[in-house]
Amino acid sequence: MATTAKTSKPRKPAKAVKEQTVDHRSEAKAKFSRALEEAKAGAAELGAEARERAGIYREKAVARSGDWVEDARAYGEQAKVKAGELAVHGKTRASDALAGLGKLVADNAEIVDEKVGPKYGDYARSASRKMQETAAALEAKDFDELGEDARAFVRKSPGLAVGLAAVAGFMLARLFTGSRK
């Protein structure tokens, strides 16, 4: 068997290896420092861009909120106008209904005279006149005056106001539950 000689690279002296390792470390540190500086610069740019975009969005939001406030005011005004129209319409209908009821009672006063007696017929005619006068007064007043009159009535006699409200509620409940049957 023939022996072959191994060929090997010449070995570097230990000092050269140590210097080469130190060179690699300093090169790695320099690269890491550059990468760190680039990252810091990128983060600063991103932060500046984020602040700029936030400012733009803030300005847009402020502008839109002003528009929303104006829209809300416009809708509020429209609602006030519509509520006023509905209140006037309701007042007119209530006045017409009260006048119609007064006329119906007056028309039936003669029947009351015949069936129950003239004294009760006079009560019916008196109630009819009062209903028609109330309907005319209701029609003549505007809605603000009616509201003030209602507040004054409640302040003057709160017990009667509560009693009337209870009776009206009972009558409305009977009216609506009776209409379902």
Residue frames relative to the residue before (quaternion, step in Angstrom):
aa qw qx qy qz dx dy dz
M 1.0000 0.0000 0.0000 0.0000 0.00 0.00 0.00
A 0.2779 -0.7703 0.5547 0.1473 3.33 -0.82 0.91
T 0.3151 -0.7476 0.5533 0.1888 3.50 -0.93 0.79
T 0.2228 -0.7617 0.5953 0.1256 3.40 -1.00 0.85
A 0.4244 -0.7041 0.5104 0.2521 3.47 -0.96 0.70
K 0.4133 -0.6994 0.5269 0.2497 3.51 -0.97 0.89
T 0.2518 -0.7368 0.6029 0.1736 3.43 -1.04 0.82
S 0.0032 -0.8040 0.5940 -0.0263 3.56 -0.73 0.89
K 0.5636 -0.5859 0.4595 0.3576 3.44 -1.24 0.47
P 0.5188 -0.6209 0.4630 0.3620 3.44 -1.05 0.54
R 0.4367 -0.7099 0.4962 0.2430 3.49 -0.88 0.90
K 0.3827 -0.6922 0.5629 0.2399 3.44 -1.18 0.83
P 0.5416 -0.6099 0.4498 0.3638 3.48 -1.06 0.56
A 0.6489 -0.5561 0.3659 0.3685 3.63 -1.11 0.67
K 0.6248 0.5358 -0.3459 0.4505 3.57 1.00 -0.68
A 0.6503 0.5097 -0.3155 0.4666 3.60 0.96 -0.80
V 0.6367 0.5167 -0.3278 0.4692 3.57 1.01 -0.81
K 0.6537 0.5096 -0.3082 0.4670 3.56 0.95 -0.87
E 0.6554 0.4972 -0.3176 0.4715 3.61 0.92 -0.77
Q 0.6416 0.5174 -0.3206 0.4668 3.55 1.04 -0.83
T 0.6385 0.5134 -0.3191 0.4764 3.62 1.00 -0.78
V 0.6436 0.5051 -0.3186 0.4787 3.58 0.96 -0.83
D 0.6349 0.5211 -0.3295 0.4657 3.60 1.02 -0.78
H 0.6575 0.5015 -0.3126 0.4675 3.61 0.96 -0.83
R 0.6454 0.5166 -0.3192 0.4634 3.56 1.00 -0.80
S 0.6808 0.4682 -0.3030 0.4749 3.58 0.82 -0.87
E 0.6247 0.5149 -0.3383 0.4797 3.59 1.08 -0.68
A 0.6501 0.5013 -0.3141 0.4769 3.61 0.97 -0.82
K 0.6448 0.5090 -0.3244 0.4690 3.58 0.98 -0.81
A 0.6465 0.5143 -0.3193 0.4643 3.57 0.96 -0.81
K 0.6530 0.5002 -0.3128 0.4748 3.59 0.96 -0.86
F 0.6521 0.5091 -0.3127 0.4667 3.58 0.96 -0.88
S 0.6436 0.5142 -0.3220 0.4666 3.60 0.96 -0.82
R 0.6493 0.5023 -0.3193 0.4735 3.59 0.97 -0.84
A 0.6551 0.5067 -0.3120 0.4657 3.58 0.95 -0.87
L 0.6395 0.5210 -0.3130 0.4708 3.56 1.05 -0.82
E 0.6541 0.5000 -0.3070 0.4773 3.59 0.95 -0.84
E 0.6428 0.5081 -0.3215 0.4746 3.60 1.01 -0.81
A 0.6429 0.5162 -0.3209 0.4661 3.58 1.00 -0.81
K 0.6461 0.5107 -0.3160 0.4710 3.58 0.98 -0.84
A 0.6552 0.5025 -0.3061 0.4739 3.56 0.96 -0.87
G 0.6503 0.5099 -0.3110 0.4695 3.59 0.97 -0.83
A 0.6471 0.5085 -0.3122 0.4746 3.56 1.00 -0.84
A 0.6422 0.5131 -0.3227 0.4692 3.59 0.99 -0.79
E 0.6464 0.5059 -0.3185 0.4741 3.59 1.00 -0.80
L 0.6532 0.5062 -0.3090 0.4707 3.57 0.96 -0.87
G 0.6392 0.5230 -0.3211 0.4634 3.57 1.01 -0.80
A 0.6559 0.4996 -0.3091 0.4739 3.57 0.96 -0.88
E 0.6518 0.5058 -0.3109 0.4718 3.58 0.97 -0.83
A 0.6426 0.5198 -0.3197 0.4632 3.58 1.00 -0.83
R 0.6484 0.5052 -0.3169 0.4732 3.61 0.97 -0.83
E 0.6431 0.5223 -0.3178 0.4612 3.57 1.00 -0.83
R 0.6777 0.4776 -0.2908 0.4775 3.59 0.89 -0.93
A 0.6272 0.5299 -0.3374 0.4604 3.58 1.01 -0.79
G 0.6367 0.5216 -0.3251 0.4657 3.58 1.00 -0.78
I 0.6445 0.5101 -0.3176 0.4729 3.57 0.98 -0.85
Y 0.6719 0.4872 -0.3003 0.4701 3.59 0.89 -0.94
R 0.6268 0.5367 -0.3363 0.4538 3.58 1.01 -0.78
E 0.6542 0.5067 -0.3100 0.4682 3.59 0.95 -0.89
K 0.6478 0.5092 -0.3172 0.4695 3.59 0.98 -0.83
A 0.6585 0.5103 -0.3101 0.4581 3.58 0.95 -0.89
V 0.6437 0.5074 -0.3258 0.4712 3.59 0.96 -0.81
A 0.6535 0.5041 -0.3149 0.4686 3.59 0.94 -0.84
R 0.6804 0.4789 -0.2916 0.4719 3.58 0.92 -0.88
S 0.6338 0.5226 -0.3503 0.4500 3.59 0.97 -0.74
G 0.6103 0.5320 -0.3483 0.4725 3.57 1.08 -0.63
D 0.6406 0.5095 -0.3148 0.4805 3.57 1.03 -0.80
W 0.6542 0.5152 -0.3138 0.4561 3.57 0.97 -0.86
V 0.6305 0.5208 -0.3347 0.4681 3.57 1.00 -0.77
E 0.6570 0.4998 -0.3104 0.4714 3.57 0.94 -0.86
D 0.6365 0.5189 -0.3239 0.4698 3.59 1.00 -0.81
A 0.6531 0.5109 -0.3134 0.4628 3.58 0.94 -0.89
R 0.6396 0.5133 -0.3263 0.4701 3.59 0.98 -0.79
A 0.6525 0.5107 -0.3151 0.4627 3.57 0.94 -0.88
Y 0.6586 0.4919 -0.3103 0.4775 3.60 0.95 -0.84
G 0.6238 0.5394 -0.3319 0.4579 3.58 1.05 -0.75
E 0.6595 0.4941 -0.3057 0.4770 3.56 0.95 -0.85
Q 0.6370 0.5146 -0.3263 0.4722 3.58 0.99 -0.80
A 0.6482 0.5148 -0.3187 0.4619 3.58 0.99 -0.83
K 0.6321 0.5243 -0.3359 0.4612 3.60 0.99 -0.77
V 0.6571 0.5043 -0.3118 0.4654 3.56 0.91 -0.91
K 0.6727 0.4938 -0.2974 0.4639 3.58 0.88 -0.95
A 0.6463 0.5098 -0.3223 0.4675 3.60 0.95 -0.83
G 0.6361 0.5223 -0.3253 0.4656 3.59 1.01 -0.76
E 0.6510 0.5077 -0.3129 0.4696 3.56 0.97 -0.87
L 0.6675 0.4952 -0.3003 0.4681 3.57 0.94 -0.87
A 0.6384 0.5219 -0.3291 0.4601 3.59 1.01 -0.76
V 0.6520 0.4968 -0.3156 0.4780 3.59 0.94 -0.84
H 0.6424 0.5172 -0.3181 0.4676 3.57 0.98 -0.84
G 0.6628 0.5013 -0.2970 0.4703 3.59 0.95 -0.88
K 0.6337 0.5214 -0.3255 0.4698 3.58 1.02 -0.81
T 0.6524 0.5095 -0.3139 0.4651 3.58 0.95 -0.85
R 0.6654 0.4961 -0.3064 0.4661 3.57 0.93 -0.87
A 0.6486 0.5055 -0.3247 0.4672 3.60 0.96 -0.80
S 0.6412 0.5186 -0.3164 0.4689 3.58 0.99 -0.83
D 0.6619 0.4983 -0.3037 0.4705 3.57 0.93 -0.89
A 0.6558 0.5087 -0.3152 0.4603 3.59 0.97 -0.83
L 0.6556 0.5053 -0.3086 0.4687 3.59 0.98 -0.83
A 0.6455 0.4995 -0.3153 0.4842 3.60 0.99 -0.81
G 0.6476 0.5165 -0.3150 0.4633 3.61 0.97 -0.79
L 0.6438 0.5068 -0.3143 0.4794 3.56 1.02 -0.81
G 0.6324 0.5253 -0.3245 0.4678 3.59 1.03 -0.81
K 0.6558 0.4998 -0.3092 0.4740 3.59 0.97 -0.83
L 0.6368 0.5255 -0.3257 0.4607 3.58 0.99 -0.81
V 0.6516 0.4963 -0.3127 0.4810 3.59 0.96 -0.85
A 0.6513 0.5080 -0.3200 0.4640 3.63 0.96 -0.84
D 0.6538 0.5153 -0.3156 0.4555 3.58 0.98 -0.82
N 0.7347 0.4098 -0.2284 0.4900 3.58 1.06 -0.68
A 0.4093 0.7251 -0.4688 0.2949 3.61 1.25 0.02
E 0.6327 0.5281 -0.3381 0.4543 3.61 1.00 -0.72
I 0.6329 0.5161 -0.3336 0.4710 3.59 0.99 -0.75
V 0.6278 0.5219 -0.3276 0.4755 3.57 1.04 -0.81
D 0.6048 0.5558 -0.3469 0.4527 3.61 1.05 -0.81
E 0.7106 0.4722 -0.2611 0.4516 3.55 0.83 -1.01
K 0.7616 0.4125 -0.2214 0.4481 3.59 0.82 -0.98
V 0.8052 0.2738 -0.1232 0.5114 3.58 0.86 -0.92
G 0.6232 -0.5213 0.3547 0.4627 3.58 1.03 -0.73
P 0.6376 -0.5696 0.3632 0.3705 3.57 -1.19 0.55
K 0.5812 0.5852 -0.3853 0.4138 3.59 1.08 -0.60
Y 0.7011 0.4452 -0.2600 0.4926 3.60 0.93 -0.89
G 0.5817 0.5573 -0.3634 0.4681 3.58 1.16 -0.51
D 0.6360 0.5135 -0.3153 0.4822 3.58 1.08 -0.78
Y 0.6143 0.5314 -0.3412 0.4731 3.59 1.06 -0.74
A 0.6534 0.5140 -0.3078 0.4629 3.58 0.96 -0.87
R 0.6598 0.4905 -0.3117 0.4763 3.61 0.96 -0.87
S 0.6387 0.5177 -0.3263 0.4665 3.60 1.00 -0.80
A 0.6538 0.4967 -0.3089 0.4801 3.59 0.96 -0.86
S 0.6273 0.5413 -0.3306 0.4519 3.58 1.03 -0.77
R 0.6581 0.4978 -0.3083 0.4734 3.59 0.91 -0.92
K 0.6562 0.5127 -0.3137 0.4563 3.59 0.93 -0.89
M 0.6477 0.5081 -0.3232 0.4668 3.60 0.98 -0.78
Q 0.6810 0.4771 -0.2976 0.4690 3.59 0.91 -0.85
E 0.6213 0.5185 -0.3391 0.4797 3.62 1.07 -0.67
T 0.6519 0.5083 -0.3073 0.4714 3.57 0.99 -0.87
A 0.6337 0.5210 -0.3274 0.4688 3.59 1.01 -0.79
A 0.6579 0.4967 -0.3099 0.4736 3.60 0.96 -0.83
A 0.6516 0.5007 -0.3151 0.4748 3.61 0.98 -0.83
L 0.6343 0.5306 -0.3230 0.4603 3.57 1.02 -0.81
E 0.6701 0.4959 -0.2927 0.4684 3.56 0.95 -0.88
A 0.6766 0.5225 -0.2929 0.4283 3.59 1.03 -0.81
K 0.6943 0.4750 -0.2834 0.4605 3.61 1.05 -0.68
D 0.3975 -0.6735 0.5517 0.2897 3.54 -1.17 0.56
F 0.7270 -0.4888 0.2758 0.3956 3.52 -1.28 0.36
D 0.6318 0.5352 -0.3398 0.4461 3.62 1.00 -0.73
E 0.6418 0.5139 -0.3246 0.4675 3.59 1.00 -0.80
L 0.6408 0.5247 -0.3261 0.4558 3.58 0.99 -0.80
G 0.6430 0.5206 -0.3173 0.4635 3.56 0.98 -0.80
E 0.6625 0.4908 -0.3028 0.4780 3.58 0.96 -0.84
D 0.6260 0.5289 -0.3339 0.4658 3.59 1.03 -0.76
A 0.6520 0.5096 -0.3149 0.4648 3.59 0.96 -0.85
R 0.6518 0.5037 -0.3197 0.4683 3.60 0.95 -0.83
A 0.6490 0.5089 -0.3188 0.4670 3.59 0.97 -0.83
F 0.6400 0.5238 -0.3263 0.4578 3.60 0.97 -0.81
V 0.6686 0.4929 -0.3031 0.4671 3.58 0.91 -0.90
R 0.6482 0.5035 -0.3222 0.4717 3.61 1.00 -0.76
K 0.6729 0.5157 -0.2906 0.4436 3.56 1.00 -0.89
S 0.8098 -0.0341 0.0548 0.5832 3.60 0.88 -0.90
P 0.1423 -0.8383 0.5223 0.0655 3.57 0.23 1.27
G 0.6188 0.5545 -0.3540 0.4294 3.62 1.01 -0.69
L 0.6614 0.4923 -0.2990 0.4804 3.56 0.97 -0.88
A 0.6310 0.5370 -0.3330 0.4501 3.60 1.00 -0.80
V 0.6609 0.4886 -0.3055 0.4807 3.59 0.94 -0.86
G 0.6443 0.5237 -0.3171 0.4583 3.59 0.98 -0.83
L 0.6624 0.4956 -0.3017 0.4739 3.58 0.93 -0.89
A 0.6414 0.5153 -0.3266 0.4653 3.57 0.99 -0.80
A 0.6487 0.5096 -0.3220 0.4646 3.60 0.99 -0.79
V 0.6554 0.5004 -0.3140 0.4706 3.59 0.94 -0.86
A 0.6542 0.5043 -0.3143 0.4678 3.58 0.92 -0.88
G 0.6484 0.5112 -0.3171 0.4667 3.59 0.97 -0.79
F 0.6399 0.5167 -0.3204 0.4700 3.56 1.00 -0.83
M 0.6707 0.4985 -0.3021 0.4587 3.59 0.90 -0.92
L 0.6526 0.5003 -0.3194 0.4709 3.59 0.96 -0.81
A 0.6422 0.5168 -0.3298 0.4601 3.58 0.98 -0.81
R 0.6572 0.4976 -0.3112 0.4729 3.58 0.96 -0.83
L 0.6280 0.5469 -0.3277 0.4462 3.55 1.03 -0.84
F 0.7356 0.4240 -0.2394 0.4710 3.58 0.83 -1.00
T 0.6680 0.4629 -0.3265 0.4825 3.62 0.99 -0.65
G 0.6276 0.5312 -0.3320 0.4624 3.59 1.13 -0.60
S 0.6573 0.5185 -0.3192 0.4440 3.61 1.07 -0.66
R 0.6160 0.5576 -0.3552 0.4283 3.62 1.18 -0.36
K 0.6415 0.5694 -0.3276 0.3961 3.56 1.07 -0.64
